[in-house]
């Protein structure tokens, strides 16, 4: 999954450091830094863990060709 959003902005909104997230996720700080790089290609499961470590919940919105939207939580 290629990201164009800045995960670091989300982290800063909840007043967390990369070290805080790394500790919550059970990974090392450089791994968090890699996830936060613009254009990073990360797994959906890793994104979910990151968002949850921020104290938030991840939802996916799918727009079908007819314009209808379907959303689900992960």
ZAROLUM-470888 format. One record per residue: residue number from 1; residue in three letters; chain; x, y, z of N, C-alpha, C in turn. Coordinates in nm, 3 decimals. Layout:
resi->NUM; resn->ALA; chain->A; n_x->X; n_y->Y; n_z->Z; ca_x->X; ca_y->Y; ca_z->Z; c_x->X; c_y->Y; c_z->Z .
...
% end
This chain:
resi->1; resn->UNK; chain->A; n_x->0.085; n_y->-0.116; n_z->0.000; ca_x->0.000; ca_y->0.000; ca_z->0.000; c_x->0.090; c_y->0.123; c_z->0.000 .
resi->2; resn->UNK; chain->A; n_x->0.081; n_y->0.203; n_z->-0.104; ca_x->0.160; ca_y->0.325; ca_z->-0.112; c_x->0.086; c_y->0.438; c_z->-0.042 .
resi->3; resn->UNK; chain->A; n_x->0.157; n_y->0.508; n_z->0.045; ca_x->0.095; ca_y->0.616; ca_z->0.121; c_x->0.134; c_y->0.751; c_z->0.065 .
resi->4; resn->UNK; chain->A; n_x->0.035; n_y->0.837; n_z->0.048; ca_x->0.063; ca_y->0.975; ca_z->0.010; c_x->0.033; c_y->1.068; c_z->0.127 .
resi->5; resn->UNK; chain->A; n_x->-0.031; n_y->1.016; n_z->0.231; ca_x->-0.054; ca_y->1.096; ca_z->0.351; c_x->0.070; c_y->1.092; c_z->0.438 .
resi->6; resn->UNK; chain->A; n_x->0.080; n_y->1.182; n_z->0.530; ca_x->0.196; ca_y->1.187; ca_z->0.618; c_x->0.157; c_y->1.130; c_z->0.753 .
resi->7; resn->UNK; chain->A; n_x->0.201; n_y->1.009; n_z->0.779; ca_x->0.172; ca_y->0.945; ca_z->0.906; c_x->0.229; c_y->1.026; c_z->1.022 .
resi->8; resn->UNK; chain->A; n_x->0.341; n_y->1.092; n_z->0.999; ca_x->0.402; ca_y->1.171; ca_z->1.106; c_x->0.308; c_y->1.281; c_z->1.154 .
resi->9; resn->UNK; chain->A; n_x->0.225; n_y->1.334; n_z->1.065; ca_x->0.129; ca_y->1.437; ca_z->1.104; c_x->0.026; c_y->1.380; c_z->1.200 .
resi->10; resn->UNK; chain->A; n_x->-0.019; n_y->1.258; n_z->1.175; ca_x->-0.114; ca_y->1.193; ca_z->1.264; c_x->-0.049; c_y->1.170; c_z->1.400 .
resi->11; resn->UNK; chain->A; n_x->0.074; n_y->1.121; n_z->1.398; ca_x->0.146; ca_y->1.095; ca_z->1.523; c_x->0.161; c_y->1.222; c_z->1.604 .
resi->12; resn->UNK; chain->A; n_x->0.196; n_y->1.332; n_z->1.538; ca_x->0.215; ca_y->1.459; ca_z->1.609; c_x->0.084; c_y->1.513; c_z->1.664 .
resi->13; resn->UNK; chain->A; n_x->-0.027; n_y->1.489; n_z->1.596; ca_x->-0.157; ca_y->1.533; ca_z->1.646; c_x->-0.192; c_y->1.470; c_z->1.780 .
resi->14; resn->UNK; chain->A; n_x->-0.142; n_y->1.349; n_z->1.803; ca_x->-0.172; ca_y->1.280; ca_z->1.930; c_x->-0.054; c_y->1.289; c_z->2.027 .
resi->15; resn->UNK; chain->A; n_x->0.040; n_y->1.379; n_z->1.997; ca_x->0.154; ca_y->1.407; ca_z->2.086; c_x->0.235; c_y->1.283; c_z->2.121 .
resi->16; resn->UNK; chain->A; n_x->0.266; n_y->1.203; n_z->2.019; ca_x->0.348; ca_y->1.083; ca_z->2.039; c_x->0.479; c_y->1.100; c_z->1.962 .
resi->17; resn->UNK; chain->A; n_x->0.583; n_y->1.036; n_z->2.012; ca_x->0.711; ca_y->1.034; ca_z->1.942; c_x->0.722; c_y->0.903; c_z->1.864 .
resi->18; resn->UNK; chain->A; n_x->0.820; n_y->0.897; n_z->1.776; ca_x->0.846; ca_y->0.771; ca_z->1.705; c_x->0.881; c_y->0.661; c_z->1.805 .
resi->19; resn->UNK; chain->A; n_x->0.953; n_y->0.696; n_z->1.910; ca_x->0.989; ca_y->0.598; ca_z->2.012; c_x->0.865; c_y->0.547; c_z->2.084 .
resi->20; resn->UNK; chain->A; n_x->0.770; n_y->0.638; n_z->2.115; ca_x->0.645; ca_y->0.597; ca_z->2.179; c_x->0.573; c_y->0.493; c_z->2.094 .
resi->21; resn->UNK; chain->A; n_x->0.562; n_y->0.521; n_z->1.965; ca_x->0.491; ca_y->0.429; ca_z->1.875; c_x->0.567; c_y->0.298; c_z->1.862 .
resi->22; resn->UNK; chain->A; n_x->0.697; n_y->0.307; n_z->1.849; ca_x->0.778; ca_y->0.185; ca_z->1.837; c_x->0.758; c_y->0.095; c_z->1.958 .
resi->23; resn->UNK; chain->A; n_x->0.759; n_y->0.154; n_z->2.077; ca_x->0.738; ca_y->0.075; ca_z->2.198; c_x->0.599; c_y->0.012; c_z->2.200 .
resi->24; resn->UNK; chain->A; n_x->0.497; n_y->0.088; n_z->2.161; ca_x->0.360; ca_y->0.036; ca_z->2.156; c_x->0.344; c_y->-0.077; c_z->2.055 .
resi->25; resn->UNK; chain->A; n_x->0.417; n_y->-0.066; n_z->1.944; ca_x->0.405; ca_y->-0.164; ca_z->1.836; c_x->0.500; c_y->-0.281; c_z->1.851 .
resi->26; resn->UNK; chain->A; n_x->0.595; n_y->-0.271; n_z->1.944; ca_x->0.692; ca_y->-0.379; ca_z->1.962; c_x->0.796; c_y->-0.384; c_z->1.851 .
resi->27; resn->UNK; chain->A; n_x->0.829; n_y->-0.267; n_z->1.796; ca_x->0.929; ca_y->-0.257; ca_z->1.690; c_x->1.031; c_y->-0.151; c_z->1.729 .
resi->28; resn->UNK; chain->A; n_x->1.129; n_y->-0.128; n_z->1.644; ca_x->1.233; ca_y->-0.029; ca_z->1.671; c_x->1.199; c_y->0.104; c_z->1.604 .
resi->29; resn->UNK; chain->A; n_x->1.250; n_y->0.212; n_z->1.661; ca_x->1.221; ca_y->0.346; ca_z->1.611; c_x->1.256; c_y->0.364; c_z->1.464 .
resi->30; resn->UNK; chain->A; n_x->1.369; n_y->0.311; n_z->1.413; ca_x->1.397; ca_y->0.328; ca_z->1.269; c_x->1.289; c_y->0.266; c_z->1.179 .
resi->31; resn->UNK; chain->A; n_x->1.222; n_y->0.163; n_z->1.227; ca_x->1.114; ca_y->0.102; ca_z->1.150; c_x->0.997; c_y->0.199; c_z->1.139 .
resi->32; resn->UNK; chain->A; n_x->0.966; n_y->0.268; n_z->1.249; ca_x->0.860; ca_y->0.369; ca_z->1.247; c_x->0.899; c_y->0.481; c_z->1.150 .
resi->33; resn->UNK; chain->A; n_x->1.024; n_y->0.524; n_z->1.155; ca_x->1.071; ca_y->0.629; ca_z->1.065; c_x->1.053; c_y->0.587; c_z->0.919 .
resi->34; resn->UNK; chain->A; n_x->1.081; n_y->0.462; n_z->0.889; ca_x->1.063; ca_y->0.411; ca_z->0.753; c_x->0.918; c_y->0.411; c_z->0.710 .
resi->35; resn->UNK; chain->A; n_x->0.829; n_y->0.378; n_z->0.802; ca_x->0.686; ca_y->0.379; ca_z->0.771; c_x->0.638; c_y->0.520; c_z->0.740 .
resi->36; resn->UNK; chain->A; n_x->0.699; n_y->0.619; n_z->0.805; ca_x->0.655; ca_y->0.757; ca_z->0.791; c_x->0.708; c_y->0.826; c_z->0.666 .
resi->37; resn->UNK; chain->A; n_x->0.796; n_y->0.763; n_z->0.593; ca_x->0.848; ca_y->0.824; ca_z->0.471; c_x->0.736; c_y->0.838; c_z->0.369 .
resi->38; resn->UNK; chain->A; n_x->0.724; n_y->0.956; n_z->0.307; ca_x->0.623; ca_y->0.977; ca_z->0.204; c_x->0.645; c_y->0.877; c_z->0.091 .
resi->39; resn->UNK; chain->A; n_x->0.539; n_y->0.811; n_z->0.049; ca_x->0.547; ca_y->0.713; ca_z->-0.057; c_x->0.586; c_y->0.575; c_z->-0.009 .
resi->40; resn->UNK; chain->A; n_x->0.596; n_y->0.557; n_z->0.123; ca_x->0.632; ca_y->0.426; ca_z->0.177; c_x->0.528; c_y->0.322; c_z->0.136 .
resi->41; resn->UNK; chain->A; n_x->0.575; n_y->0.206; n_z->0.103; ca_x->0.488; ca_y->0.094; ca_z->0.064; c_x->0.479; c_y->0.000; c_z->0.184 .
resi->42; resn->UNK; chain->A; n_x->0.370; n_y->0.015; n_z->0.262; ca_x->0.358; ca_y->-0.066; ca_z->0.383; c_x->0.234; c_y->-0.154; c_z->0.376 .
resi->43; resn->UNK; chain->A; n_x->0.236; n_y->-0.259; n_z->0.453; ca_x->0.122; ca_y->-0.351; ca_z->0.459; c_x->0.006; c_y->-0.284; c_z->0.532 .
resi->44; resn->UNK; chain->A; n_x->-0.114; n_y->-0.323; n_z->0.495; ca_x->-0.233; ca_y->-0.272; ca_z->0.562; c_x->-0.230; c_y->-0.308; c_z->0.710 .
resi->45; resn->UNK; chain->A; n_x->-0.181; n_y->-0.427; n_z->0.742; ca_x->-0.174; ca_y->-0.469; ca_z->0.883; c_x->-0.077; c_y->-0.379; c_z->0.961 .
resi->46; resn->UNK; chain->A; n_x->0.031; n_y->-0.336; n_z->0.899; ca_x->0.126; ca_y->-0.245; ca_z->0.965; c_x->0.064; c_y->-0.108; c_z->0.985 .
resi->47; resn->UNK; chain->A; n_x->-0.011; n_y->-0.061; n_z->0.886; ca_x->-0.080; ca_y->0.067; ca_z->0.898; c_x->-0.180; c_y->0.062; c_z->1.012 .
resi->48; resn->UNK; chain->A; n_x->-0.252; n_y->-0.049; n_z->1.022; ca_x->-0.350; ca_y->-0.066; ca_z->1.131; c_x->-0.281; c_y->-0.059; c_z->1.267 .
resi->49; resn->UNK; chain->A; n_x->-0.169; n_y->-0.126; n_z->1.283; ca_x->-0.095; ca_y->-0.123; ca_z->1.409; c_x->-0.047; c_y->0.018; c_z->1.441 .
resi->50; resn->UNK; chain->A; n_x->0.001; n_y->0.088; n_z->1.341; ca_x->0.049; ca_y->0.225; ca_z->1.359; c_x->-0.065; c_y->0.314; c_z->1.408 .
resi->51; resn->UNK; chain->A; n_x->-0.178; n_y->0.308; n_z->1.339; ca_x->-0.293; ca_y->0.391; ca_z->1.374; c_x->-0.342; c_y->0.358; c_z->1.514 .
resi->52; resn->UNK; chain->A; n_x->-0.348; n_y->0.229; n_z->1.548; ca_x->-0.392; ca_y->0.189; ca_z->1.681; c_x->-0.293; c_y->0.235; c_z->1.788 .
resi->53; resn->UNK; chain->A; n_x->-0.164; n_y->0.235; n_z->1.758; ca_x->-0.064; ca_y->0.284; ca_z->1.852; c_x->-0.081; c_y->0.434; c_z->1.877 .
resi->54; resn->UNK; chain->A; n_x->-0.143; n_y->0.503; n_z->1.783; ca_x->-0.176; ca_y->0.645; ca_z->1.800; c_x->-0.304; c_y->0.663; c_z->1.881 .
resi->55; resn->UNK; chain->A; n_x->-0.370; n_y->0.553; n_z->1.914; ca_x->-0.496; ca_y->0.560; ca_z->1.989; c_x->-0.617; c_y->0.582; c_z->1.901 .
resi->56; resn->UNK; chain->A; n_x->-0.601; n_y->0.557; n_z->1.772; ca_x->-0.709; ca_y->0.579; ca_z->1.676; c_x->-0.755; c_y->0.447; c_z->1.616 .
resi->57; resn->UNK; chain->A; n_x->-0.855; n_y->0.454; n_z->1.528; ca_x->-0.908; ca_y->0.336; ca_z->1.460; c_x->-0.903; c_y->0.359; c_z->1.310 .
resi->58; resn->UNK; chain->A; n_x->-0.869; n_y->0.255; n_z->1.237; ca_x->-0.857; ca_y->0.264; ca_z->1.092; c_x->-0.987; c_y->0.217; c_z->1.027 .
resi->59; resn->UNK; chain->A; n_x->-1.038; n_y->0.299; n_z->0.935; ca_x->-1.155; ca_y->0.263; ca_z->0.856; c_x->-1.117; c_y->0.275; c_z->0.710 .
resi->60; resn->UNK; chain->A; n_x->-1.172; n_y->0.187; n_z->0.629; ca_x->-1.146; ca_y->0.189; ca_z->0.485; c_x->-1.276; c_y->0.224; c_z->0.414 .
resi->61; resn->UNK; chain->A; n_x->-1.268; n_y->0.320; n_z->0.323; ca_x->-1.383; ca_y->0.360; ca_z->0.244; c_x->-1.358; c_y->0.317; c_z->0.100 .
resi->62; resn->UNK; chain->A; n_x->-1.452; n_y->0.241; n_z->0.046; ca_x->-1.439; ca_y->0.192; ca_z->-0.091; c_x->-1.545; c_y->0.260; c_z->-0.177 .
resi->63; resn->UNK; chain->A; n_x->-1.500; n_y->0.321; n_z->-0.286; ca_x->-1.592; ca_y->0.384; ca_z->-0.379; c_x->-1.602; c_y->0.295; c_z->-0.503 .
resi->64; resn->UNK; chain->A; n_x->-1.722; n_y->0.247; n_z->-0.529; ca_x->-1.747; ca_y->0.160; ca_z->-0.644; c_x->-1.767; c_y->0.244; c_z->-0.770 .
resi->65; resn->UNK; chain->A; n_x->-1.759; n_y->0.181; n_z->-0.888; ca_x->-1.775; ca_y->0.256; ca_z->-1.013; c_x->-1.906; c_y->0.335; c_z->-1.022 .
resi->66; resn->UNK; chain->A; n_x->-2.011; n_y->0.287; n_z->-0.953; ca_x->-2.139; ca_y->0.359; ca_z->-0.958; c_x->-2.143; c_y->0.478; c_z->-0.862 .
resi->67; resn->UNK; chain->A; n_x->-2.032; n_y->0.503; n_z->-0.792; ca_x->-2.024; ca_y->0.617; ca_z->-0.701; c_x->-2.065; c_y->0.586; c_z->-0.558 .
resi->68; resn->UNK; chain->A; n_x->-2.118; n_y->0.467; n_z->-0.536; ca_x->-2.158; ca_y->0.432; ca_z->-0.400; c_x->-2.034; c_y->0.404; c_z->-0.315 .
resi->69; resn->UNK; chain->A; n_x->-2.048; n_y->0.427; n_z->-0.185; ca_x->-1.938; ca_y->0.408; ca_z->-0.091; c_x->-1.973; c_y->0.300; c_z->0.009 .
resi->70; resn->UNK; chain->A; n_x->-1.874; n_y->0.223; n_z->0.045; ca_x->-1.889; ca_y->0.119; ca_z->0.147; c_x->-1.769; c_y->0.132; c_z->0.240 .
resi->71; resn->UNK; chain->A; n_x->-1.797; n_y->0.136; n_z->0.369; ca_x->-1.691; ca_y->0.156; ca_z->0.467; c_x->-1.688; c_y->0.040; c_z->0.565 .
resi->72; resn->UNK; chain->A; n_x->-1.568; n_y->0.002; n_z->0.606; ca_x->-1.557; ca_y->-0.098; ca_z->0.710; c_x->-1.436; c_y->-0.068; c_z->0.797 .
resi->73; resn->UNK; chain->A; n_x->-1.448; n_y->-0.108; n_z->0.923; ca_x->-1.338; ca_y->-0.090; ca_z->1.018; c_x->-1.247; c_y->-0.209; c_z->1.012 .
resi->74; resn->UNK; chain->A; n_x->-1.121; n_y->-0.186; n_z->1.036; ca_x->-1.023; ca_y->-0.295; ca_z->1.038; c_x->-0.982; c_y->-0.323; c_z->1.180 .
% end
